[in-house]
Amino acid sequence: MSARRLLRVVLLLVVLIFLWTRGNQWHDRAGLWLAGSITLTVILVMTLVVEVSGIQQKWKRMRDEVPKKPLGLDT
């Protein structure tokens, strides 16, 4: 895993930890805070899964591949 990907994963985890430790007093917070925290958590967890699994690199490789006979030109 490259240093850049590792930094992204660590920063995502820090943001998630900060978000949930900061908002641990739900009775003092508004319902909108809870809804926003849950939404942001779902987005960040999905980003974390994509980052850790390497799906993004697979997409880049598929994009960079050039077919040998494009558009069915077999001649």
MODELLER restraints for C-alpha pairs under 7 A, 6 or more apart:
rsr = mdl.restraints
at = mdl.atoms
rsr.add(forms.Gaussian(group=physical.xy_distance, feature=features.Distance(at['CA:5:A'], at['CA:51:A']), mean=6.93, stdev=0.5))
rsr.add(forms.Gaussian(group=physical.xy_distance, feature=features.Distance(at['CA:9:A'], at['CA:48:A']), mean=6.35, stdev=0.5))
rsr.add(forms.Gaussian(group=physical.xy_distance, feature=features.Distance(at['CA:12:A'], at['CA:44:A']), mean=6.70, stdev=0.5))
rsr.add(forms.Gaussian(group=physical.xy_distance, feature=features.Distance(at['CA:12:A'], at['CA:48:A']), mean=6.89, stdev=0.5))
rsr.add(forms.Gaussian(group=physical.xy_distance, feature=features.Distance(at['CA:16:A'], at['CA:41:A']), mean=6.66, stdev=0.5))
rsr.add(forms.Gaussian(group=physical.xy_distance, feature=features.Distance(at['CA:50:A'], at['CA:56:A']), mean=6.59, stdev=0.5))
